[in-house]
Amino acid sequence: MRHFLPLLLGLSLFQLCSPARGQEDEAGLKVVLEKAYLNWRDAMLRKDAKAWAASITLYRQTVIRNMVVSERKTFPDAVFASEVQPPALSGLRLLEAQAVGDTAHLVYFGRVDMGQDKELIRENLLKLKFHHENGAWKYDSNRISRLDGAPEVIKDLQAGKRPDFLDTPEYTPPGSMPPPPPLCRVPDYKAGSKLQSFGYETTMSMNGFNYDPVRDGLDQQILIGGLVKGHNEITLHIKPVPRPEGEKAVLQIRVYLLPKDSGKPGAEVLRWQAPESGAPAQVTLPIEVKP
């Protein structure tokens, strides 16, 4: 299945008068953002649902809620069920505090401890993302970048050098956040999909949610809003793309009911494959689920 953001995510935004920031501005931004993160971290450790909702962006809160109910779990209880712990910032070296538009991030280097065995803790990069929302910074999400295969980068960071990658788009706040998605229905069944799309760019939509386009690849998803008893529909928006000479285009989708026990196989409720003559520009496929 495609990796979904863990329940340890959050974000905040802040409008700046100028993208250029001096050392004092960066130091002040660091203090404000770290406070926002630590408010969220404290809520997670105390399993305080009210404080958690107040400290995380509405976008991330909605994404997490939709994933939880789609997996037939209880919200917000499942938010605090993860064994992964929000990392402490003590012992980490701040590489950058940066804000662009209504978004900001903190980037750290060091031994990021998320509750794993001590021998598994490595020197990595930790990026915390924020969004300025309703007049205040709120935490949105985190990302850990492993440096196992980059010994020269680790050496430079240990020597206190500023890494060039901080100037890349990946390490620049985007400036704005997408609007929160709608709240999905509470499904009768947890469901997943497997989409093969070679020679096509295929966008799947279901229950009012559009998924990222799949082009010349295989994608697996938990379906947001799952399936309900009776009639369901899934729509594919399809565009042909060039294929290497001699290779055929293939487009197939399968949808499964997923059991609570992840070790057991799912029950297939839909299989559709485009004809060899070519796929239509759009196809809506019915899924009938009997109790």
Sequence and secondary structure as in RCSB ss.txt:
>XXXX:A:sequence
MRHFLPLLLGLSLFQLCSPARGQEDEAGLKVVLEKAYLNWRDAMLRKDAKAWAASITLYRQTVIRNMVVSERKTF
PDAVFASEVQPPALSGLRLLEAQAVGDTAHLVYFGRVDMGQDKELIRENLLKLKFHHENGAWKYDSNRISRLDGA
PEVIKDLQAGKRPDFLDTPEYTPPGSMPPPPPLCRVPDYKAGSKLQSFGYETTMSMNGFNYDPVRDGLDQQILIG
GLVKGHNEITLHIKPVPRPEGEKAVLQIRVYLLPKDSGKPGAEVLRWQAPESGAPAQVTLPIEVKP
>XXXX:A:secstr
      SS        S S   HHHHHHHHHHHHHHHHHHHHHHHHT HHHHHHHB HHHHHHHHHHHHHTT  T
TGGGG  S      TT EEEEEEEETTEEEEEEEEE  SS  GGG  EEEEEEEEEEETTEEEEEEEEEE  TT 
HHHHHHHHTT   GGGGSGGGS  S            SB EEEEEEEEEEEEEEEETTEE   EEEEEEEEE TT
 B SEEEEEEEEEEE    TT   EEEEEEEE  SSTTS  EEEEEEE  TT   SEEEEEEEE  
